[in-house]
Amino acid sequence: MSTQHNFRLLLGALLLCFCLAFVAGFGVHQLWGQVEQTARPAKLLGQFWEAWALVEEYFYGELPPAQERTYGAIRQALTLLNDPYTVFVEPQPRELERDRLRGAFGGIGVALESNPEGDILLSPHPDSPAERAGVVAGDILLALDGEEIAVGATVDDISARLHGEVGTPVTLTISHPPTPPFDLTITREEIQVPSVTWRMLERAPDVGYMRIESFTERTGDEAAAAIREMQAQGVAALILDLRDNSGGLISPAVATVGHFIHDGVVLYELTRREPEEQAVEVQGGSIAADIPLVVLVNGGTASAAEIVAGALQDHGRAALVGEPTFGKGSVQLIYEISDGSSVHITSAVWLTPDRKRIEGKGLTPDVHVVRGDGPQDEQIERAVMYLLSRD
């Protein structure tokens, strides 16, 4: 083999080594950058634990349990966002919230109330498992499954413990003076909580009144059923009451708007990830597009309820009667955490079909009237007058 050929082989090997070294160095640089990115939060958390170790060593007093410290740290960190709707929710309140949005849960069908002495009073719903088992309004709850009710226990604390899987038992220890305390074991059943109620008004028998308490998974279907029942009774005009409705799920709110308009935009959504607004349109056929409609609103009308009111107002489908609404036009996504708690994170802002911003502003009623303190509901009266004047 010639000397020139050997030289070429040596040169090629050197070039190959150089390239491999360059690529390896570039890869190490990239990897180091990723490691540094990952390590930075860990380093900052190390500072947190360094500070907390000093607290544990020198603090004169009792330290809170580890879980309380963790929850407290999360809550405090979220306050730095200056957003009242991005919040941390602990497991028990999250369970109640989940059940409320579902509109149904496993339970015994009993209302809870705390009296001035701190006792938990029971009031069974009609034909509920609790009533059938013998619970009477005014009974005092002493213990659950043999565990005494702690001093300072809240209604939410007890309610979360009464909720559970359908078919499972729960034992209540009850005080019903003068009867000595006794135990009742009750099997949980599915308890449905309607979000929609309705009636025909006595003052104007052909005017229907439908109230939506909140927007749960069942609201769209419940509203449709209520409208059909009123139509069967000859409804000629309708009042939709969204007062003190703090919102809920957006999908049933969109479905509710769809009961009253044939087509069109219900809302526009602005998100961080999408450069342009996203339109959410009516889905499905309307069942009450031609019935004269008034929507009652007040300062407690918020979020998804404002979406419904704003859409019906912008489409000229309904007049708003009452007082200015709350002004919550942001969207929160709910992310579950492994222990059953959750983080609600503001991810978008809503606009009405006319692109009016709800957040911080609310909706202005077409007919402004306060409810009044007397026995007569002035807002309903004004709504009836408005509907009758259109004839």
C-alpha positions as CSV (number, residue, x, y, z in Angstrom):
1,M,0.0,0.0,0.0
2,S,1.5,3.4,-1.0
3,T,2.4,6.1,1.4
4,Q,0.0,8.5,-0.2
5,H,-2.9,6.1,0.3
6,N,-2.0,5.7,3.9
7,F,-1.9,9.4,4.3
8,R,-5.4,9.7,2.9
9,L,-6.8,7.0,5.3
10,L,-5.2,8.9,8.2
11,L,-6.7,12.2,7.1
12,G,-10.1,10.7,6.7
13,A,-10.0,9.1,10.1
14,L,-9.0,12.4,11.7
15,L,-11.9,14.2,9.9
16,L,-14.3,11.6,11.1
17,C,-13.1,11.9,14.7
18,F,-13.4,15.7,14.5
19,C,-17.0,15.4,13.2
20,L,-18.0,12.9,15.8
21,A,-16.5,15.1,18.5
22,F,-18.4,18.1,17.2
23,V,-21.7,16.3,17.1
24,A,-21.1,14.8,20.5
25,G,-20.2,18.2,21.9
26,F,-23.3,19.8,20.4
27,G,-25.5,17.0,21.8
28,V,-24.0,17.3,25.2
29,H,-24.6,21.0,25.1
30,Q,-28.3,20.5,24.2
31,L,-28.7,17.8,26.8
32,W,-27.0,20.0,29.4
33,G,-29.4,22.8,28.5
34,Q,-32.4,20.4,29.1
35,V,-30.9,19.2,32.3
36,E,-30.4,22.8,33.4
37,Q,-34.0,23.7,32.5
38,T,-35.2,20.8,34.6
39,A,-32.8,21.4,37.4
40,R,-33.7,25.1,37.9
41,P,-37.2,24.5,39.4
42,A,-35.7,21.7,41.5
43,K,-33.0,24.1,42.7
44,L,-35.6,26.7,43.7
45,L,-37.7,24.1,45.5
46,G,-34.4,23.1,47.3
47,Q,-34.3,26.7,48.6
48,F,-37.9,26.3,49.8
49,W,-37.1,23.1,51.7
50,E,-33.9,24.7,53.0
51,A,-36.0,27.5,54.5
52,W,-38.6,25.2,55.8
53,A,-35.9,23.0,57.5
54,L,-34.9,26.1,59.5
55,V,-38.6,26.6,60.5
56,E,-38.8,23.0,61.6
57,E,-35.6,23.4,63.6
58,Y,-36.3,26.7,65.3
59,F,-40.0,27.5,65.3
60,Y,-41.4,27.8,68.8
61,G,-44.9,26.3,68.4
62,E,-46.7,23.4,66.8
63,L,-46.2,22.9,63.0
64,P,-49.1,22.1,60.7
65,P,-49.3,18.6,59.2
66,A,-47.3,18.0,56.0
67,Q,-50.5,17.9,53.8
68,E,-51.7,21.3,55.1
69,R,-48.2,22.7,54.4
70,T,-48.4,21.4,50.8
71,Y,-51.9,22.8,50.2
72,G,-50.9,26.1,51.8
73,A,-47.9,26.4,49.5
74,I,-50.0,25.7,46.4
75,R,-52.7,28.2,47.4
76,Q,-50.1,30.9,48.2
77,A,-48.2,30.3,44.9
78,L,-51.5,30.7,42.9
79,T,-52.2,34.1,44.5
80,L,-49.1,35.4,42.6
81,L,-51.2,35.1,39.4
82,N,-53.6,37.8,40.6
83,D,-56.5,35.8,39.2
84,P,-59.3,35.1,41.6
85,Y,-60.5,32.2,39.5
86,T,-57.3,30.2,39.3
87,V,-57.6,28.3,42.5
88,F,-56.7,25.1,44.3
89,V,-59.6,23.0,45.6
90,E,-59.1,20.4,48.3
91,P,-60.5,16.8,47.9
92,Q,-63.7,17.1,49.8
93,P,-64.9,20.4,48.2
94,R,-63.8,19.0,44.8
95,E,-66.0,16.0,45.3
96,L,-69.0,18.1,46.2
97,E,-68.3,20.4,43.2
98,R,-68.1,17.3,40.9
99,D,-71.4,16.0,42.1
100,R,-73.0,19.4,41.7
101,L,-71.9,19.7,38.1
102,R,-73.1,16.2,37.4
103,G,-76.5,17.0,38.8
104,A,-76.6,13.6,40.5
105,F,-74.7,11.7,43.1
106,G,-74.8,8.7,45.5
107,G,-76.3,9.8,48.8
108,I,-79.2,9.5,51.2
109,G,-81.2,12.6,50.2
110,V,-80.9,14.9,53.2
111,A,-80.4,18.6,53.7
112,L,-77.9,19.7,56.3
113,E,-77.9,22.8,58.5
114,S,-75.8,24.0,61.3
115,N,-77.6,25.7,64.3
116,P,-76.1,28.4,66.5
117,E,-74.9,25.7,69.0
118,G,-72.9,24.1,66.2
119,D,-75.1,21.0,65.9
120,I,-75.7,19.5,62.4
121,L,-79.4,19.3,61.8
122,L,-81.0,16.9,59.3
123,S,-83.9,17.5,57.0
124,P,-84.8,14.6,54.6
125,H,-86.0,15.2,51.1
126,P,-89.4,13.7,50.2
127,D,-89.3,10.0,49.3
128,S,-85.5,9.9,49.9
129,P,-83.6,7.0,51.4
130,A,-83.2,9.1,54.6
131,E,-87.0,9.8,54.9
132,R,-87.8,6.1,54.2
133,A,-85.3,5.1,56.9
134,G,-87.0,7.3,59.5
135,V,-85.0,10.5,59.5
136,V,-87.2,13.4,60.7
137,A,-86.6,17.1,60.1
138,G,-84.7,18.6,63.1
139,D,-82.9,15.4,64.0
140,I,-79.3,16.1,65.2
141,L,-76.5,14.1,63.7
142,L,-74.1,12.9,66.4
143,A,-71.8,10.5,64.5
144,L,-71.2,8.9,61.1
145,D,-70.1,5.3,60.8
146,G,-69.3,5.4,64.5
147,E,-67.1,8.5,64.3
148,E,-68.4,11.4,66.4
149,I,-69.0,14.7,64.5
150,A,-66.1,16.8,65.4
151,V,-66.5,20.2,67.0
152,G,-66.4,22.8,64.2
153,A,-67.3,20.4,61.4
154,T,-68.9,22.2,58.6
155,V,-71.9,21.3,56.5
156,D,-69.6,20.7,53.5
157,D,-67.4,18.3,55.5
158,I,-70.5,16.2,56.5
159,S,-72.1,16.4,53.1
160,A,-68.9,15.0,51.5
161,R,-68.9,12.1,53.9
162,L,-72.5,11.3,53.2
163,H,-71.8,11.2,49.4
164,G,-70.5,7.9,48.2
165,E,-71.0,5.0,45.8
166,V,-74.6,4.0,45.1
167,G,-75.4,0.8,47.0
168,T,-73.0,1.4,49.8
169,P,-74.3,1.8,53.4
170,V,-73.7,4.6,55.9
171,T,-74.6,4.6,59.5
172,L,-76.0,7.7,61.2
173,T,-76.1,8.2,64.9
174,I,-79.0,10.5,65.6
175,S,-80.4,12.4,68.5
176,H,-84.2,12.8,68.5
177,P,-85.3,14.0,72.0
178,P,-86.8,12.7,74.1
179,T,-85.8,9.4,72.4
180,P,-82.2,8.3,73.4
181,P,-79.6,8.4,70.6
182,F,-80.0,5.6,68.1
183,D,-78.3,4.3,64.9
184,L,-79.8,4.2,61.4
185,T,-78.0,2.4,58.6
186,I,-79.1,3.8,55.2
187,T,-78.1,2.5,51.8
188,R,-77.0,5.2,49.3
189,E,-79.1,5.7,46.2
190,E,-78.6,8.0,43.2
191,I,-79.9,11.4,44.2
192,Q,-80.8,13.7,41.3
193,V,-80.7,17.4,41.9
194,P,-82.8,19.2,39.2
195,S,-81.2,22.4,37.9
196,V,-84.4,23.5,36.1
197,T,-87.8,24.2,37.7
198,W,-90.9,25.6,35.9
199,R,-94.5,26.6,36.3
200,M,-97.3,28.5,34.6
201,L,-97.9,31.9,36.2
202,E,-101.2,32.4,38.0
203,R,-101.2,36.1,37.1
204,A,-100.9,35.3,33.4
205,P,-101.8,31.7,32.8
206,D,-100.4,31.5,29.3
207,V,-97.0,32.8,30.4
208,G,-94.5,30.2,31.5
209,Y,-91.7,30.7,34.1
210,M,-88.5,28.6,33.9
211,R,-85.7,28.9,36.4
212,I,-82.2,27.5,35.9
213,E,-80.3,27.3,39.2
214,S,-76.9,26.4,37.5
215,F,-75.7,24.7,34.4
216,T,-75.0,21.0,35.1
217,E,-74.5,18.1,32.8
218,R,-78.3,17.6,32.8
219,T,-79.5,21.2,32.3
220,G,-79.8,21.1,28.5
221,D,-82.1,18.0,28.6
222,E,-84.0,19.3,31.7
223,A,-84.7,22.7,30.0
224,A,-85.9,20.9,26.8
225,A,-88.3,18.8,28.8
226,A,-89.6,21.8,30.7
227,I,-90.2,23.7,27.5
228,R,-92.1,20.8,26.0
229,E,-94.3,20.4,29.1
230,M,-95.1,24.2,29.0
231,Q,-95.9,23.9,25.3
232,A,-98.3,21.1,26.0
233,Q,-100.1,23.5,28.4
234,G,-100.4,26.2,25.8
235,V,-97.5,28.5,26.7
236,A,-97.7,31.7,24.7
237,A,-94.6,33.5,26.2
238,L,-91.8,32.5,28.5
239,I,-89.7,34.1,31.3
240,L,-86.2,32.5,31.7
241,D,-84.9,33.2,35.2
242,L,-81.1,33.3,35.5
243,R,-80.9,35.4,38.6
244,D,-78.3,34.2,41.1
245,N,-77.1,31.5,38.6
246,S,-73.4,31.5,39.1
247,G,-72.7,29.5,36.0
248,G,-71.4,25.9,35.6
249,L,-70.6,24.0,32.5
250,I,-70.5,25.7,29.1
251,S,-71.8,22.8,27.0
252,P,-75.3,22.7,28.6
253,A,-75.3,26.5,28.4
254,V,-74.7,26.4,24.7
255,A,-77.4,23.7,24.4
256,T,-79.9,25.9,26.3
257,V,-79.3,28.8,23.9
258,G,-79.9,26.4,21.1
259,H,-83.4,25.8,22.4
260,F,-84.3,29.4,21.5
261,I,-82.4,30.2,18.3
262,H,-82.1,28.3,15.1
263,D,-78.5,29.0,14.3
264,G,-75.6,31.4,14.8
265,V,-72.8,32.1,17.2
266,V,-73.3,31.6,20.9
267,L,-69.9,32.9,22.0
268,Y,-66.4,33.7,20.9
269,E,-63.5,32.3,22.9
270,L,-60.0,33.9,23.2
271,T,-57.3,31.5,24.3
272,R,-53.5,31.8,24.8
273,R,-52.8,29.0,22.3
274,E,-55.0,30.2,19.4
275,P,-54.0,33.5,17.7
276,E,-57.6,34.1,16.5
277,E,-60.9,33.9,18.3
278,Q,-62.8,30.7,18.1
279,A,-66.5,30.7,17.4
280,V,-68.9,28.4,19.3
281,E,-72.1,28.0,17.3
282,V,-75.6,26.6,18.1
283,Q,-75.9,22.9,17.8
284,G,-79.1,21.0,17.1
285,G,-82.5,22.2,16.3
286,S,-84.4,24.8,18.4
287,I,-87.7,23.9,20.0
288,A,-88.9,27.3,21.1
289,A,-87.5,29.8,18.6
290,D,-90.8,31.5,18.1
291,I,-92.0,31.9,21.7
292,P,-91.6,35.5,23.0
293,L,-88.9,35.4,25.7
294,V,-87.6,37.6,28.5
295,V,-84.5,36.7,30.6
296,L,-84.3,37.8,34.2
297,V,-80.7,38.8,35.4
298,N,-79.1,40.3,38.4
299,G,-75.7,40.8,40.1
300,G,-75.6,37.0,40.8
301,T,-75.9,36.1,37.1
302,A,-72.4,35.0,36.2
303,S,-70.2,33.0,33.9
304,A,-72.1,30.4,31.8
305,A,-75.4,32.2,32.8
306,E,-74.0,35.4,31.3
307,I,-73.1,33.6,28.1
308,V,-76.8,32.5,27.7
309,A,-78.2,35.9,28.6
310,G,-75.6,37.7,26.3
311,A,-76.3,35.4,23.4
312,L,-80.0,35.8,23.5
313,Q,-79.7,39.5,23.9
314,D,-77.3,40.0,21.0
315,H,-79.4,37.9,18.7
316,G,-82.4,40.0,19.5
317,R,-84.1,36.9,20.8
318,A,-84.8,38.2,24.3
319,A,-84.8,41.3,26.4
320,L,-82.9,41.3,29.7
321,V,-84.9,42.5,32.6
322,G,-83.4,43.2,36.1
323,E,-80.0,44.4,37.1
324,P,-76.5,44.4,35.7
325,T,-74.8,41.0,35.8
326,F,-71.7,40.0,37.7
327,G,-69.1,40.2,34.9
328,K,-67.3,36.8,34.9
329,G,-66.4,36.0,31.3
330,S,-63.4,33.7,31.8
331,V,-63.0,30.0,31.3
332,Q,-61.5,27.7,33.9
333,L,-60.2,24.3,33.0
334,I,-60.2,21.8,35.9
335,Y,-57.3,19.5,36.4
336,E,-57.5,16.6,38.8
337,I,-54.5,15.9,41.2
338,S,-53.7,12.4,42.4
339,D,-55.1,12.9,45.9
340,G,-58.6,14.0,44.7
341,S,-57.9,17.7,44.9
342,S,-57.9,19.9,41.8
343,V,-56.5,23.1,40.2
344,H,-58.8,25.4,38.4
345,I,-56.8,27.3,35.8
346,T,-58.1,30.3,33.8
347,S,-57.5,29.4,30.2
348,A,-59.7,31.6,28.0
349,V,-62.0,34.6,27.9
350,W,-65.5,34.7,26.4
351,L,-67.1,37.3,24.2
352,T,-70.7,37.6,23.3
353,P,-71.9,37.2,19.6
354,D,-71.5,41.0,19.2
355,R,-68.0,40.6,20.7
356,K,-68.8,42.4,23.9
357,R,-66.4,41.5,26.7
358,I,-68.1,40.1,29.7
359,E,-65.1,39.9,32.0
360,G,-65.1,42.7,34.6
361,K,-68.0,44.5,32.8
362,G,-71.1,42.2,32.8
363,L,-74.3,42.7,30.8
364,T,-76.6,45.7,30.9
365,P,-80.3,44.9,31.1
366,D,-82.7,46.3,28.5
367,V,-85.2,47.0,31.3
368,H,-83.6,48.0,34.6
369,V,-85.6,47.2,37.6
370,V,-84.7,46.1,41.2
371,R,-86.3,43.1,42.7
372,G,-87.8,44.9,45.7
373,D,-88.0,43.9,49.4
374,G,-91.7,43.3,49.5
375,P,-93.6,40.0,48.9
376,Q,-94.1,40.8,45.2
377,D,-91.2,40.0,42.8
378,E,-91.0,43.3,40.9
379,Q,-88.7,41.9,38.2
380,I,-91.1,39.1,37.3
381,E,-94.0,41.6,37.3
382,R,-92.1,43.9,34.9
383,A,-91.2,40.9,32.7
384,V,-94.9,39.9,32.4
385,M,-95.8,43.5,31.6
386,Y,-93.1,43.6,28.9
387,L,-94.3,40.4,27.3
388,L,-98.0,41.4,27.4
389,S,-97.2,44.8,25.9
390,R,-95.8,43.1,22.8
391,D,-99.2,41.6,21.9
